[in-house]
Amino acid sequence: MASSGVGVNTVASANEAPEISDNMGDWLRGVYRFTTDRNDFRRNLILNLGLFAVGVWLARNLSDIDLMAPQPGV
């Protein structure tokens, strides 16, 4: 495979799985290792910051909804 990162196989048979470029394969292996490492402080930090950001976004964007107000069309 060429090192350009573009995996194009024009003569592939119908039963053959498509090739994954080296860069994509490395990225997928890194993501798998990153998500399955239970003792990774960086993973926990990124996950917690992401969840916090989602919570802040929800609180800011859903705070003006009055759930007790009569709904239109009811």
PDB file of N, CA, C and O in Angstrom:
ATOM      1  N   MET A   1       0.847  -1.179   0.000  1.00  0.00           N
ATOM      2  CA  MET A   1       0.000   0.000   0.000  1.00  0.00           C
ATOM      3  C   MET A   1       0.882   1.228   0.000  1.00  0.00           C
ATOM      4  O   MET A   1       1.938   1.238   0.633  1.00  0.00           O
ATOM      5  N   ALA A   2       0.472   2.232  -0.683  1.00  0.00           N
ATOM      6  CA  ALA A   2       1.234   3.471  -0.750  1.00  0.00           C
ATOM      7  C   ALA A   2       1.135   4.223   0.568  1.00  0.00           C
ATOM      8  O   ALA A   2       0.153   4.087   1.299  1.00  0.00           O
ATOM      9  N   SER A   3       2.146   5.006   0.863  1.00  0.00           N
ATOM     10  CA  SER A   3       2.154   5.733   2.127  1.00  0.00           C
ATOM     11  C   SER A   3       1.392   7.045   2.050  1.00  0.00           C
ATOM     12  O   SER A   3       1.458   7.855   2.975  1.00  0.00           O
ATOM     13  N   SER A   4       0.672   7.263   0.961  1.00  0.00           N
ATOM     14  CA  SER A   4      -0.063   8.518   0.808  1.00  0.00           C
ATOM     15  C   SER A   4      -1.305   8.571   1.695  1.00  0.00           C
ATOM     16  O   SER A   4      -1.885   9.641   1.880  1.00  0.00           O
ATOM     17  N   GLY A   5      -1.720   7.424   2.245  1.00  0.00           N
ATOM     18  CA  GLY A   5      -2.887   7.412   3.110  1.00  0.00           C
ATOM     19  C   GLY A   5      -4.180   7.200   2.355  1.00  0.00           C
ATOM     20  O   GLY A   5      -5.246   7.186   2.969  1.00  0.00           O
ATOM     21  N   VAL A   6      -4.125   7.034   1.045  1.00  0.00           N
ATOM     22  CA  VAL A   6      -5.323   6.822   0.249  1.00  0.00           C
ATOM     23  C   VAL A   6      -5.317   5.378  -0.198  1.00  0.00           C
ATOM     24  O   VAL A   6      -4.461   4.970  -0.982  1.00  0.00           O
ATOM     25  N   GLY A   7      -6.271   4.598   0.297  1.00  0.00           N
ATOM     26  CA  GLY A   7      -6.350   3.193  -0.071  1.00  0.00           C
ATOM     27  C   GLY A   7      -7.417   2.981  -1.122  1.00  0.00           C
ATOM     28  O   GLY A   7      -8.599   2.896  -0.787  1.00  0.00           O
ATOM     29  N   VAL A   8      -7.035   2.894  -2.381  1.00  0.00           N
ATOM     30  CA  VAL A   8      -7.985   2.699  -3.467  1.00  0.00           C
ATOM     31  C   VAL A   8      -7.630   1.395  -4.150  1.00  0.00           C
ATOM     32  O   VAL A   8      -6.518   1.232  -4.651  1.00  0.00           O
ATOM     33  N   ASN A   9      -8.573   0.466  -4.173  1.00  0.00           N
ATOM     34  CA  ASN A   9      -8.347  -0.817  -4.809  1.00  0.00           C
ATOM     35  C   ASN A   9      -9.407  -0.972  -5.885  1.00  0.00           C
ATOM     36  O   ASN A   9     -10.563  -1.265  -5.578  1.00  0.00           O
ATOM     37  N   THR A  10      -9.027  -0.778  -7.149  1.00  0.00           N
ATOM     38  CA  THR A  10     -10.005  -0.776  -8.229  1.00  0.00           C
ATOM     39  C   THR A  10     -10.318  -2.169  -8.730  1.00  0.00           C
ATOM     40  O   THR A  10     -11.296  -2.344  -9.457  1.00  0.00           O
ATOM     41  N   VAL A  11      -9.508  -3.195  -8.361  1.00  0.00           N
ATOM     42  CA  VAL A  11      -9.703  -4.538  -8.875  1.00  0.00           C
ATOM     43  C   VAL A  11     -10.142  -5.473  -7.741  1.00  0.00           C
ATOM     44  O   VAL A  11      -9.842  -6.666  -7.785  1.00  0.00           O
ATOM     45  N   ALA A  12     -10.840  -4.961  -6.741  1.00  0.00           N
ATOM     46  CA  ALA A  12     -11.271  -5.767  -5.608  1.00  0.00           C
ATOM     47  C   ALA A  12     -12.483  -6.601  -6.000  1.00  0.00           C
ATOM     48  O   ALA A  12     -13.363  -6.140  -6.726  1.00  0.00           O
ATOM     49  N   SER A  13     -12.512  -7.836  -5.508  1.00  0.00           N
ATOM     50  CA  SER A  13     -13.669  -8.688  -5.770  1.00  0.00           C
ATOM     51  C   SER A  13     -14.810  -8.311  -4.830  1.00  0.00           C
ATOM     52  O   SER A  13     -14.610  -7.549  -3.884  1.00  0.00           O
ATOM     53  N   ALA A  14     -15.989  -8.836  -5.084  1.00  0.00           N
ATOM     54  CA  ALA A  14     -17.163  -8.479  -4.288  1.00  0.00           C
ATOM     55  C   ALA A  14     -17.065  -9.032  -2.867  1.00  0.00           C
ATOM     56  O   ALA A  14     -17.639  -8.451  -1.947  1.00  0.00           O
ATOM     57  N   ASN A  15     -16.352 -10.138  -2.668  1.00  0.00           N
ATOM     58  CA  ASN A  15     -16.265 -10.753  -1.346  1.00  0.00           C
ATOM     59  C   ASN A  15     -15.103 -10.217  -0.523  1.00  0.00           C
ATOM     60  O   ASN A  15     -14.999 -10.542   0.660  1.00  0.00           O
ATOM     61  N   GLU A  16     -14.243  -9.423  -1.094  1.00  0.00           N
ATOM     62  CA  GLU A  16     -13.068  -8.927  -0.397  1.00  0.00           C
ATOM     63  C   GLU A  16     -13.413  -7.664   0.371  1.00  0.00           C
ATOM     64  O   GLU A  16     -14.079  -6.770  -0.151  1.00  0.00           O
ATOM     65  N   ALA A  17     -12.950  -7.595   1.627  1.00  0.00           N
ATOM     66  CA  ALA A  17     -13.191  -6.415   2.438  1.00  0.00           C
ATOM     67  C   ALA A  17     -12.354  -5.257   1.908  1.00  0.00           C
ATOM     68  O   ALA A  17     -11.234  -5.468   1.443  1.00  0.00           O
ATOM     69  N   PRO A  18     -12.880  -4.043   1.972  1.00  0.00           N
ATOM     70  CA  PRO A  18     -12.102  -2.892   1.495  1.00  0.00           C
ATOM     71  C   PRO A  18     -10.877  -2.673   2.377  1.00  0.00           C
ATOM     72  O   PRO A  18     -10.908  -2.908   3.585  1.00  0.00           O
ATOM     73  N   GLU A  19      -9.800  -2.219   1.744  1.00  0.00           N
ATOM     74  CA  GLU A  19      -8.580  -1.960   2.490  1.00  0.00           C
ATOM     75  C   GLU A  19      -8.724  -0.676   3.289  1.00  0.00           C
ATOM     76  O   GLU A  19      -9.347   0.289   2.846  1.00  0.00           O
ATOM     77  N   ILE A  20      -8.136  -0.688   4.475  1.00  0.00           N
ATOM     78  CA  ILE A  20      -8.102   0.498   5.313  1.00  0.00           C
ATOM     79  C   ILE A  20      -6.685   1.041   5.246  1.00  0.00           C
ATOM     80  O   ILE A  20      -5.721   0.298   5.429  1.00  0.00           O
ATOM     81  N   SER A  21      -6.558   2.328   4.985  1.00  0.00           N
ATOM     82  CA  SER A  21      -5.230   2.911   4.873  1.00  0.00           C
ATOM     83  C   SER A  21      -4.500   2.807   6.205  1.00  0.00           C
ATOM     84  O   SER A  21      -5.123   2.638   7.254  1.00  0.00           O
ATOM     85  N   ASP A  22      -3.176   2.909   6.156  1.00  0.00           N
ATOM     86  CA  ASP A  22      -2.371   2.800   7.368  1.00  0.00           C
ATOM     87  C   ASP A  22      -2.741   3.871   8.382  1.00  0.00           C
ATOM     88  O   ASP A  22      -2.796   3.601   9.582  1.00  0.00           O
ATOM     89  N   ASN A  23      -2.995   5.082   7.908  1.00  0.00           N
ATOM     90  CA  ASN A  23      -3.352   6.158   8.826  1.00  0.00           C
ATOM     91  C   ASN A  23      -4.690   5.877   9.506  1.00  0.00           C
ATOM     92  O   ASN A  23      -4.828   6.101  10.708  1.00  0.00           O
ATOM     93  N   MET A  24      -5.661   5.397   8.765  1.00  0.00           N
ATOM     94  CA  MET A  24      -6.967   5.099   9.346  1.00  0.00           C
ATOM     95  C   MET A  24      -6.861   3.922  10.306  1.00  0.00           C
ATOM     96  O   MET A  24      -7.471   3.943  11.375  1.00  0.00           O
ATOM     97  N   GLY A  25      -6.106   2.909   9.946  1.00  0.00           N
ATOM     98  CA  GLY A  25      -5.925   1.763  10.827  1.00  0.00           C
ATOM     99  C   GLY A  25      -5.243   2.157  12.123  1.00  0.00           C
ATOM    100  O   GLY A  25      -5.635   1.698  13.196  1.00  0.00           O
ATOM    101  N   ASP A  26      -4.219   3.008  12.035  1.00  0.00           N
ATOM    102  CA  ASP A  26      -3.544   3.490  13.239  1.00  0.00           C
ATOM    103  C   ASP A  26      -4.504   4.294  14.096  1.00  0.00           C
ATOM    104  O   ASP A  26      -4.499   4.180  15.322  1.00  0.00           O
ATOM    105  N   TRP A  27      -5.327   5.108  13.450  1.00  0.00           N
ATOM    106  CA  TRP A  27      -6.282   5.925  14.192  1.00  0.00           C
ATOM    107  C   TRP A  27      -7.306   5.039  14.901  1.00  0.00           C
ATOM    108  O   TRP A  27      -7.632   5.269  16.065  1.00  0.00           O
ATOM    109  N   LEU A  28      -7.815   4.020  14.190  1.00  0.00           N
ATOM    110  CA  LEU A  28      -8.795   3.116  14.803  1.00  0.00           C
ATOM    111  C   LEU A  28      -8.181   2.332  15.956  1.00  0.00           C
ATOM    112  O   LEU A  28      -8.818   2.151  16.994  1.00  0.00           O
ATOM    113  N   ARG A  29      -6.944   1.866  15.778  1.00  0.00           N
ATOM    114  CA  ARG A  29      -6.274   1.159  16.879  1.00  0.00           C
ATOM    115  C   ARG A  29      -6.075   2.083  18.070  1.00  0.00           C
ATOM    116  O   ARG A  29      -6.232   1.664  19.216  1.00  0.00           O
ATOM    117  N   GLY A  30      -5.730   3.337  17.804  1.00  0.00           N
ATOM    118  CA  GLY A  30      -5.551   4.301  18.883  1.00  0.00           C
ATOM    119  C   GLY A  30      -6.852   4.587  19.612  1.00  0.00           C
ATOM    120  O   GLY A  30      -6.875   4.683  20.839  1.00  0.00           O
ATOM    121  N   VAL A  31      -7.929   4.723  18.862  1.00  0.00           N
ATOM    122  CA  VAL A  31      -9.241   4.964  19.486  1.00  0.00           C
ATOM    123  C   VAL A  31      -9.648   3.764  20.333  1.00  0.00           C
ATOM    124  O   VAL A  31     -10.150   3.925  21.445  1.00  0.00           O
ATOM    125  N   TYR A  32      -9.430   2.565  19.807  1.00  0.00           N
ATOM    126  CA  TYR A  32      -9.781   1.360  20.563  1.00  0.00           C
ATOM    127  C   TYR A  32      -8.960   1.270  21.850  1.00  0.00           C
ATOM    128  O   TYR A  32      -9.501   0.996  22.922  1.00  0.00           O
ATOM    129  N   ARG A  33      -7.657   1.501  21.735  1.00  0.00           N
ATOM    130  CA  ARG A  33      -6.804   1.434  22.915  1.00  0.00           C
ATOM    131  C   ARG A  33      -7.162   2.538  23.906  1.00  0.00           C
ATOM    132  O   ARG A  33      -7.137   2.324  25.118  1.00  0.00           O
ATOM    133  N   PHE A  34      -7.496   3.723  23.384  1.00  0.00           N
ATOM    134  CA  PHE A  34      -7.862   4.858  24.222  1.00  0.00           C
ATOM    135  C   PHE A  34      -9.143   4.582  25.003  1.00  0.00           C
ATOM    136  O   PHE A  34      -9.239   4.940  26.177  1.00  0.00           O
ATOM    137  N   THR A  35     -10.126   3.950  24.366  1.00  0.00           N
ATOM    138  CA  THR A  35     -11.409   3.722  25.031  1.00  0.00           C
ATOM    139  C   THR A  35     -11.394   2.505  25.936  1.00  0.00           C
ATOM    140  O   THR A  35     -12.215   2.419  26.848  1.00  0.00           O
ATOM    141  N   THR A  36     -10.492   1.565  25.717  1.00  0.00           N
ATOM    142  CA  THR A  36     -10.494   0.350  26.531  1.00  0.00           C
ATOM    143  C   THR A  36      -9.508   0.400  27.682  1.00  0.00           C
ATOM    144  O   THR A  36      -9.509  -0.508  28.514  1.00  0.00           O
ATOM    145  N   ASP A  37      -8.658   1.432  27.768  1.00  0.00           N
ATOM    146  CA  ASP A  37      -7.703   1.542  28.862  1.00  0.00           C
ATOM    147  C   ASP A  37      -8.421   2.112  30.077  1.00  0.00           C
ATOM    148  O   ASP A  37      -8.800   3.283  30.076  1.00  0.00           O
ATOM    149  N   ARG A  38      -8.610   1.310  31.100  1.00  0.00           N
ATOM    150  CA  ARG A  38      -9.386   1.735  32.264  1.00  0.00           C
ATOM    151  C   ARG A  38      -8.629   2.697  33.169  1.00  0.00           C
ATOM    152  O   ARG A  38      -9.247   3.408  33.961  1.00  0.00           O
ATOM    153  N   ASN A  39      -7.316   2.733  33.069  1.00  0.00           N
ATOM    154  CA  ASN A  39      -6.525   3.564  33.974  1.00  0.00           C
ATOM    155  C   ASN A  39      -6.000   4.818  33.292  1.00  0.00           C
ATOM    156  O   ASN A  39      -5.000   5.387  33.730  1.00  0.00           O
ATOM    157  N   ASP A  40      -6.651   5.251  32.243  1.00  0.00           N
ATOM    158  CA  ASP A  40      -6.164   6.397  31.491  1.00  0.00           C
ATOM    159  C   ASP A  40      -6.784   7.678  32.043  1.00  0.00           C
ATOM    160  O   ASP A  40      -7.978   7.924  31.874  1.00  0.00           O
ATOM    161  N   PHE A  41      -5.965   8.485  32.699  1.00  0.00           N
ATOM    162  CA  PHE A  41      -6.444   9.738  33.273  1.00  0.00           C
ATOM    163  C   PHE A  41      -6.927  10.686  32.184  1.00  0.00           C
ATOM    164  O   PHE A  41      -7.933  11.374  32.355  1.00  0.00           O
ATOM    165  N   ARG A  42      -6.206  10.722  31.060  1.00  0.00           N
ATOM    166  CA  ARG A  42      -6.561  11.626  29.969  1.00  0.00           C
ATOM    167  C   ARG A  42      -7.942  11.284  29.418  1.00  0.00           C
ATOM    168  O   ARG A  42      -8.729  12.183  29.123  1.00  0.00           O
ATOM    169  N   ARG A  43      -8.246   9.985  29.274  1.00  0.00           N
ATOM    170  CA  ARG A  43      -9.551   9.575  28.765  1.00  0.00           C
ATOM    171  C   ARG A  43     -10.647  10.024  29.716  1.00  0.00           C
ATOM    172  O   ARG A  43     -11.674  10.548  29.285  1.00  0.00           O
ATOM    173  N   ASN A  44     -10.432   9.822  30.999  1.00  0.00           N
ATOM    174  CA  ASN A  44     -11.451  10.223  31.974  1.00  0.00           C
ATOM    175  C   ASN A  44     -11.631  11.734  31.984  1.00  0.00           C
ATOM    176  O   ASN A  44     -12.752  12.225  32.116  1.00  0.00           O
ATOM    177  N   LEU A  45     -10.538  12.472  31.845  1.00  0.00           N
ATOM    178  CA  LEU A  45     -10.634  13.927  31.824  1.00  0.00           C
ATOM    179  C   LEU A  45     -11.413  14.406  30.606  1.00  0.00           C
ATOM    180  O   LEU A  45     -12.297  15.256  30.722  1.00  0.00           O
ATOM    181  N   ILE A  46     -11.087  13.865  29.448  1.00  0.00           N
ATOM    182  CA  ILE A  46     -11.787  14.268  28.225  1.00  0.00           C
ATOM    183  C   ILE A  46     -13.262  13.883  28.300  1.00  0.00           C
ATOM    184  O   ILE A  46     -14.127  14.667  27.910  1.00  0.00           O
ATOM    185  N   LEU A  47     -13.552  12.684  28.797  1.00  0.00           N
ATOM    186  CA  LEU A  47     -14.936  12.236  28.918  1.00  0.00           C
ATOM    187  C   LEU A  47     -15.713  13.134  29.876  1.00  0.00           C
ATOM    188  O   LEU A  47     -16.831  13.549  29.572  1.00  0.00           O
ATOM    189  N   ASN A  48     -15.128  13.433  31.025  1.00  0.00           N
ATOM    190  CA  ASN A  48     -15.828  14.273  32.000  1.00  0.00           C
ATOM    191  C   ASN A  48     -16.010  15.692  31.499  1.00  0.00           C
ATOM    192  O   ASN A  48     -17.060  16.293  31.724  1.00  0.00           O
ATOM    193  N   LEU A  49     -15.008  16.239  30.821  1.00  0.00           N
ATOM    194  CA  LEU A  49     -15.173  17.586  30.268  1.00  0.00           C
ATOM    195  C   LEU A  49     -16.235  17.606  29.172  1.00  0.00           C
ATOM    196  O   LEU A  49     -16.993  18.569  29.056  1.00  0.00           O
ATOM    197  N   GLY A  50     -16.291  16.548  28.371  1.00  0.00           N
ATOM    198  CA  GLY A  50     -17.318  16.456  27.341  1.00  0.00           C
ATOM    199  C   GLY A  50     -18.713  16.366  27.936  1.00  0.00           C
ATOM    200  O   GLY A  50     -19.635  17.041  27.477  1.00  0.00           O
ATOM    201  N   LEU A  51     -18.866  15.537  28.951  1.00  0.00           N
ATOM    202  CA  LEU A  51     -20.169  15.420  29.612  1.00  0.00           C
ATOM    203  C   LEU A  51     -20.561  16.731  30.287  1.00  0.00           C
ATOM    204  O   LEU A  51     -21.730  17.115  30.271  1.00  0.00           O
ATOM    205  N   PHE A  52     -19.589  17.415  30.876  1.00  0.00           N
ATOM    206  CA  PHE A  52     -19.864  18.706  31.494  1.00  0.00           C
ATOM    207  C   PHE A  52     -20.320  19.717  30.445  1.00  0.00           C
ATOM    208  O   PHE A  52     -21.272  20.465  30.666  1.00  0.00           O
ATOM    209  N   ALA A  53     -19.628  19.735  29.293  1.00  0.00           N
ATOM    210  CA  ALA A  53     -19.998  20.672  28.229  1.00  0.00           C
ATOM    211  C   ALA A  53     -21.404  20.384  27.709  1.00  0.00           C
ATOM    212  O   ALA A  53     -22.161  21.314  27.429  1.00  0.00           O
ATOM    213  N   VAL A  54     -21.758  19.112  27.579  1.00  0.00           N
ATOM    214  CA  VAL A  54     -23.111  18.756  27.145  1.00  0.00           C
ATOM    215  C   VAL A  54     -24.130  19.221  28.177  1.00  0.00           C
ATOM    216  O   VAL A  54     -25.186  19.742  27.815  1.00  0.00           O
ATOM    217  N   GLY A  55     -23.825  19.038  29.451  1.00  0.00           N
ATOM    218  CA  GLY A  55     -24.731  19.485  30.504  1.00  0.00           C
ATOM    219  C   GLY A  55     -24.915  20.990  30.505  1.00  0.00           C
ATOM    220  O   GLY A  55     -26.029  21.483  30.680  1.00  0.00           O
ATOM    221  N   VAL A  56     -23.822  21.726  30.311  1.00  0.00           N
ATOM    222  CA  VAL A  56     -23.922  23.189  30.252  1.00  0.00           C
ATOM    223  C   VAL A  56     -24.741  23.611  29.045  1.00  0.00           C
ATOM    224  O   VAL A  56     -25.580  24.507  29.141  1.00  0.00           O
ATOM    225  N   TRP A  57     -24.497  22.959  27.892  1.00  0.00           N
ATOM    226  CA  TRP A  57     -25.257  23.304  26.687  1.00  0.00           C
ATOM    227  C   TRP A  57     -26.742  23.044  26.902  1.00  0.00           C
ATOM    228  O   TRP A  57     -27.578  23.876  26.549  1.00  0.00           O
ATOM    229  N   LEU A  58     -27.072  21.886  27.484  1.00  0.00           N
ATOM    230  CA  LEU A  58     -28.483  21.578  27.742  1.00  0.00           C
ATOM    231  C   LEU A  58     -29.098  22.574  28.708  1.00  0.00           C
ATOM    232  O   LEU A  58     -30.220  23.031  28.491  1.00  0.00           O
ATOM    233  N   ALA A  59     -28.381  22.916  29.769  1.00  0.00           N
ATOM    234  CA  ALA A  59     -28.917  23.849  30.763  1.00  0.00           C
ATOM    235  C   ALA A  59     -29.147  25.224  30.149  1.00  0.00           C
ATOM    236  O   ALA A  59     -30.138  25.882  30.463  1.00  0.00           O
ATOM    237  N   ARG A  60     -28.252  25.662  29.284  1.00  0.00           N
ATOM    238  CA  ARG A  60     -28.402  26.989  28.674  1.00  0.00           C
ATOM    239  C   ARG A  60     -29.494  27.008  27.623  1.00  0.00           C
ATOM    240  O   ARG A  60     -30.205  28.005  27.496  1.00  0.00           O
ATOM    241  N   ASN A  61     -29.644  25.930  26.869  1.00  0.00           N
ATOM    242  CA  ASN A  61     -30.581  25.944  25.760  1.00  0.00           C
ATOM    243  C   ASN A  61     -31.976  25.441  26.128  1.00  0.00           C
ATOM    244  O   ASN A  61     -32.937  25.721  25.411  1.00  0.00           O
ATOM    245  N   LEU A  62     -32.104  24.715  27.215  1.00  0.00           N
ATOM    246  CA  LEU A  62     -33.418  24.201  27.594  1.00  0.00           C
ATOM    247  C   LEU A  62     -33.987  24.905  28.815  1.00  0.00           C
ATOM    248  O   LEU A  62     -35.067  24.550  29.287  1.00  0.00           O
ATOM    249  N   SER A  63     -33.271  25.901  29.334  1.00  0.00           N
ATOM    250  CA  SER A  63     -33.739  26.560  30.550  1.00  0.00           C
ATOM    251  C   SER A  63     -34.944  27.460  30.301  1.00  0.00           C
ATOM    252  O   SER A  63     -35.680  27.760  31.241  1.00  0.00           O
ATOM    253  N   ASP A  64     -35.166  27.897  29.072  1.00  0.00           N
ATOM    254  CA  ASP A  64     -36.277  28.809  28.806  1.00  0.00           C
ATOM    255  C   ASP A  64     -37.569  28.072  28.448  1.00  0.00           C
ATOM    256  O   ASP A  64     -38.572  28.710  28.125  1.00  0.00           O
ATOM    257  N   ILE A  65     -37.557  26.764  28.500  1.00  0.00           N
ATOM    258  CA  ILE A  65     -38.757  25.997  28.180  1.00  0.00           C
ATOM    259  C   ILE A  65     -39.582  25.831  29.455  1.00  0.00           C
ATOM    260  O   ILE A  65     -39.096  25.340  30.473  1.00  0.00           O
ATOM    261  N   ASP A  66     -40.826  26.248  29.370  1.00  0.00           N
ATOM    262  CA  ASP A  66     -41.737  26.096  30.501  1.00  0.00           C
ATOM    263  C   ASP A  66     -42.532  24.814  30.288  1.00  0.00           C
ATOM    264  O   ASP A  66     -43.425  24.759  29.443  1.00  0.00           O
ATOM    265  N   LEU A  67     -42.203  23.796  31.053  1.00  0.00           N
ATOM    266  CA  LEU A  67     -42.848  22.499  30.863  1.00  0.00           C
ATOM    267  C   LEU A  67     -44.302  22.489  31.334  1.00  0.00           C
ATOM    268  O   LEU A  67     -45.075  21.612  30.947  1.00  0.00           O
ATOM    269  N   MET A  68     -44.677  23.464  32.171  1.00  0.00           N
ATOM    270  CA  MET A  68     -46.044  23.505  32.676  1.00  0.00           C
ATOM    271  C   MET A  68     -46.956  24.354  31.816  1.00  0.00           C
ATOM    272  O   MET A  68     -48.159  24.405  32.071  1.00  0.00           O
ATOM    273  N   ALA A  69     -46.425  25.022  30.805  1.00  0.00           N
ATOM    274  CA  ALA A  69     -47.238  25.876  29.950  1.00  0.00           C
ATOM    275  C   ALA A  69     -48.126  25.005  29.068  1.00  0.00           C
ATOM    276  O   ALA A  69     -47.723  23.911  28.674  1.00  0.00           O
ATOM    277  N   PRO A  70     -49.343  25.484  28.750  1.00  0.00           N
ATOM    278  CA  PRO A  70     -50.211  24.702  27.865  1.00  0.00           C
ATOM    279  C   PRO A  70     -49.572  24.562  26.483  1.00  0.00           C
ATOM    280  O   PRO A  70     -49.030  25.524  25.938  1.00  0.00           O
ATOM    281  N   GLN A  71     -49.641  23.376  25.938  1.00  0.00           N
ATOM    282  CA  GLN A  71     -49.021  23.095  24.655  1.00  0.00           C
ATOM    283  C   GLN A  71     -49.961  23.489  23.521  1.00  0.00           C
ATOM    284  O   GLN A  71     -51.174  23.309  23.623  1.00  0.00           O
ATOM    285  N   PRO A  72     -49.398  24.026  22.442  1.00  0.00           N
ATOM    286  CA  PRO A  72     -50.267  24.414  21.313  1.00  0.00           C
ATOM    287  C   PRO A  72     -50.869  23.182  20.640  1.00  0.00           C
ATOM    288  O   PRO A  72     -50.201  22.160  20.482  1.00  0.00           O
ATOM    289  N   GLY A  73     -52.098  23.288  20.259  1.00  0.00           N
ATOM    290  CA  GLY A  73     -52.784  22.210  19.562  1.00  0.00           C
ATOM    291  C   GLY A  73     -53.361  21.152  20.482  1.00  0.00           C
ATOM    292  O   GLY A  73     -53.799  20.100  20.016  1.00  0.00           O
ATOM    293  N   VAL A  74     -53.368  21.416  21.788  1.00  0.00           N
ATOM    294  CA  VAL A  74     -53.920  20.409  22.709  1.00  0.00           C
ATOM    295  C   VAL A  74     -55.281  20.856  23.178  1.00  0.00           C
ATOM    296  O   VAL A  74     -55.925  20.157  23.960  1.00  0.00           O
TER     297      VAL A  74
END
